[in-house]
Amino acid sequence: MKMTGVSGIISAAHHGSDGVLHGHTWQVIVWWHANGDIILTADRKKRYLFEYLKRYDHNVLPEDLAWGEHLAEKIGHDMRAAAVDVSRPLEGIYAKWVRE
């Protein structure tokens, strides 16, 4: 299976399990199947992702999206992606959602 993807960065805050508000820098990689059905070019996909991520950048994430796994799933559904990686690479924390 071949896939194509683009990435973006957001800085967002969330409440930890202790209730303390704190922030992270998240890298988001969105993947689509590269099977000829994809009509968007890489530049258009990148702009699409950039515009989409604006809703989260420099904001407090809703409680239901505070964990990378949930954020990846939401982005994947909204962007009709095949898979989404959400990471905090400086902390070595990674999450992945794959469409079933």
Backbone bond lengths (Angstrom), bond angles and torsions (degrees), N, CA, C in turn:
res aa  C-N    CA-C-N  psi(-1)  N-CA   C-N-CA  omega(-1)  CA-C   N-CA-C  phi
1 M - - - 1.442 - - 1.526 108.18 -
2 K 1.318 115.13 133.16 1.453 121.39 178.13 1.518 108.98 -105.05
3 M 1.329 114.84 140.76 1.458 120.10 179.61 1.518 109.14 -134.83
4 T 1.319 114.82 155.32 1.459 121.14 175.19 1.525 107.12 -129.28
5 G 1.325 115.95 145.00 1.456 117.93 -176.15 1.512 113.26 -146.60
6 V 1.306 114.49 163.94 1.464 122.80 174.86 1.521 107.44 -135.65
7 S 1.339 115.66 158.87 1.458 118.99 -178.00 1.514 111.58 -129.31
8 G 1.305 114.08 160.68 1.450 122.53 176.33 1.518 109.16 -151.01
9 I 1.319 115.95 168.69 1.462 122.88 -177.98 1.523 108.86 -124.97
10 I 1.327 115.76 139.05 1.463 119.97 170.52 1.526 108.35 -130.51
11 S 1.298 115.31 149.81 1.462 122.30 169.16 1.515 105.58 -113.81
12 A 1.319 116.05 118.82 1.463 120.00 -174.98 1.521 109.94 -144.26
13 A 1.296 114.97 156.54 1.461 121.00 179.07 1.522 109.74 -108.40
14 H 1.327 115.07 160.69 1.458 121.15 172.45 1.519 108.17 -156.89
15 H 1.315 115.53 163.74 1.456 120.76 176.78 1.528 108.16 -88.50
16 G 1.318 116.36 125.13 1.456 120.91 177.26 1.517 111.08 -71.98
17 S 1.325 115.47 177.34 1.464 119.99 -179.25 1.530 111.56 -63.27
18 D 1.340 116.52 -19.89 1.467 120.72 176.68 1.529 112.64 -89.27
19 G 1.358 116.17 1.25 1.450 121.08 178.47 1.520 114.85 86.81
20 V 1.323 117.16 -2.98 1.462 120.94 -178.10 1.525 110.12 -81.89
21 L 1.327 115.76 129.35 1.459 121.37 177.10 1.522 109.15 -77.14
22 H 1.318 116.21 127.90 1.467 121.63 177.39 1.522 108.66 -151.89
23 G 1.319 117.35 165.39 1.455 120.71 -174.59 1.511 114.03 -121.34
24 H 1.317 113.52 164.42 1.463 122.63 178.32 1.521 108.87 -142.86
25 T 1.319 114.37 161.66 1.460 121.13 167.27 1.518 106.06 -104.41
26 W 1.327 116.19 123.71 1.455 122.99 -176.06 1.524 109.30 -112.51
27 Q 1.312 116.81 135.38 1.462 120.82 170.19 1.523 106.86 -99.88
28 V 1.316 115.64 133.29 1.464 121.64 -179.67 1.523 107.85 -119.84
29 I 1.329 116.58 126.40 1.469 121.91 174.65 1.521 107.29 -119.45
30 V 1.325 115.89 123.17 1.464 121.50 179.57 1.523 108.08 -108.27
31 W 1.326 115.63 130.41 1.470 123.03 -177.10 1.520 110.56 -115.49
32 W 1.319 115.80 140.25 1.467 123.13 172.87 1.522 108.36 -126.62
33 H 1.335 115.90 153.38 1.464 120.19 175.11 1.524 108.90 -65.90
34 A 1.308 116.24 134.95 1.469 121.79 178.68 1.525 107.59 -101.05
35 N 1.324 115.67 72.79 1.463 120.15 -174.36 1.525 112.79 -118.75
36 G 1.320 116.81 17.50 1.452 119.73 -179.35 1.518 113.41 91.58
37 D 1.347 117.42 -15.05 1.461 120.51 178.49 1.521 112.22 -82.75
38 I 1.308 116.49 -14.86 1.466 120.30 -178.18 1.517 108.46 -79.59
39 I 1.330 116.10 118.83 1.462 119.75 -177.80 1.524 112.31 -99.80
40 L 1.331 116.56 -12.53 1.452 119.20 179.70 1.522 110.82 -83.12
41 T 1.307 117.22 136.51 1.454 120.87 174.87 1.523 108.84 -76.72
42 A 1.325 116.62 167.59 1.461 120.71 179.29 1.524 110.98 -59.36
43 D 1.322 118.18 -41.08 1.466 120.71 179.15 1.523 111.23 -63.05
44 R 1.310 117.39 -41.95 1.467 120.69 179.29 1.525 110.78 -67.78
45 K 1.336 116.94 -39.68 1.458 120.50 177.48 1.522 110.30 -62.64
46 K 1.329 116.00 -41.79 1.462 120.73 -179.85 1.536 110.30 -62.46
47 R 1.319 117.33 -44.41 1.474 120.90 177.93 1.532 110.60 -64.55
48 Y 1.321 116.48 -40.92 1.464 122.54 178.40 1.532 109.65 -58.80
49 L 1.332 116.70 -47.18 1.461 121.02 179.17 1.525 110.42 -65.39
50 F 1.322 117.95 -44.25 1.462 122.16 179.89 1.531 110.53 -57.33
51 E 1.330 116.33 -47.02 1.466 120.39 179.50 1.525 110.90 -64.22
52 Y 1.327 116.78 -40.58 1.459 120.90 -179.96 1.536 111.04 -63.68
53 L 1.329 117.19 -45.06 1.461 121.23 -175.09 1.526 113.36 -69.33
54 K 1.333 117.83 -16.74 1.466 120.68 178.96 1.532 111.57 -56.31
55 R 1.319 117.49 -30.57 1.469 120.14 -177.84 1.528 112.26 -66.58
56 Y 1.331 117.13 -22.96 1.461 121.25 -178.83 1.527 113.03 -104.12
57 D 1.323 117.29 -26.73 1.463 120.99 -173.82 1.527 110.91 -64.66
58 H 1.332 115.65 130.58 1.466 123.85 179.62 1.531 112.56 57.68
59 N 1.315 114.69 37.54 1.454 121.96 176.28 1.525 109.28 -132.13
60 V 1.307 115.94 170.96 1.459 121.57 172.58 1.519 107.54 -90.66
61 L 1.320 116.24 124.07 1.463 120.32 179.47 1.525 109.80 -67.90
62 P 1.331 116.93 141.75 1.468 119.05 173.51 1.532 109.40 -59.86
63 E 1.305 116.44 151.70 1.472 120.63 -176.46 1.523 112.38 -55.08
64 D 1.334 117.26 -36.32 1.465 119.99 -178.69 1.525 113.20 -73.97
65 L 1.330 117.74 -6.05 1.471 121.25 177.36 1.523 112.25 -118.90
66 A 1.315 117.62 14.81 1.460 121.69 -175.11 1.524 113.91 -70.85
67 W 1.308 117.93 -18.14 1.463 121.51 -179.84 1.520 109.20 -107.00
68 G 1.308 116.72 144.08 1.460 122.39 -175.82 1.521 113.82 -54.26
69 E 1.322 117.23 -39.32 1.462 120.77 -178.54 1.525 111.12 -61.90
70 H 1.325 116.37 -41.73 1.461 120.40 -179.38 1.528 111.29 -72.13
71 L 1.333 115.64 -39.28 1.457 120.01 177.69 1.528 110.38 -63.53
72 A 1.325 117.28 -42.99 1.469 121.42 178.79 1.527 110.92 -61.13
73 E 1.323 117.26 -43.29 1.469 120.88 179.97 1.527 111.32 -63.37
74 K 1.333 116.91 -44.91 1.470 121.07 179.84 1.519 110.85 -60.54
75 I 1.329 116.57 -47.19 1.464 120.98 179.45 1.525 110.05 -62.39
76 G 1.332 117.24 -43.38 1.459 121.40 -179.69 1.510 112.96 -59.11
77 H 1.334 116.12 -45.40 1.468 119.85 178.71 1.522 110.99 -66.13
78 D 1.329 116.26 -47.30 1.462 120.32 -177.10 1.523 112.57 -62.92
79 M 1.331 116.88 -36.49 1.464 120.53 -175.77 1.533 112.27 -97.07
80 R 1.330 116.52 4.97 1.476 121.50 179.74 1.521 111.55 52.90
81 A 1.308 114.66 45.99 1.459 122.08 -176.05 1.525 111.09 -91.00
82 A 1.319 114.94 164.41 1.459 121.09 173.85 1.522 110.70 -85.41
83 A 1.326 116.59 -31.58 1.468 121.72 -179.43 1.524 108.61 -160.73
84 V 1.318 115.10 157.28 1.462 121.66 176.67 1.517 108.71 -141.65
85 D 1.322 115.93 132.53 1.461 122.52 172.25 1.520 107.72 -107.70
86 V 1.315 116.87 132.64 1.460 122.49 173.84 1.520 106.11 -126.21
87 S 1.330 116.22 126.87 1.459 118.16 -176.72 1.518 111.85 -141.42
88 R 1.311 113.49 159.13 1.453 122.87 167.91 1.527 104.27 -120.28
89 P 1.345 116.69 79.38 1.460 120.94 -168.56 1.529 115.18 -59.63
90 L 1.313 118.51 -33.24 1.463 119.59 179.54 1.522 111.59 -66.81
91 E 1.334 115.93 -22.88 1.463 120.88 178.35 1.525 111.87 -98.49
92 G 1.336 116.96 -6.88 1.460 120.67 -178.52 1.517 112.86 69.42
93 I 1.346 116.88 35.16 1.463 121.46 -179.21 1.535 108.58 -116.73
94 Y 1.336 115.67 128.11 1.475 121.71 -173.88 1.511 110.27 -135.02
95 A 1.327 115.11 145.97 1.454 121.77 174.13 1.524 107.79 -138.57
96 K 1.317 116.34 149.03 1.455 121.41 -179.93 1.525 109.19 -139.30
97 W 1.322 114.89 139.11 1.457 121.88 172.08 1.524 106.70 -121.95
98 V 1.334 116.55 134.76 1.459 122.11 178.78 1.522 107.69 -128.28
99 R 1.340 115.30 129.25 1.454 120.29 177.79 1.521 109.61 -64.56
100 E 1.328 116.14 132.62 1.469 120.08 179.12 1.494 111.16 -92.77
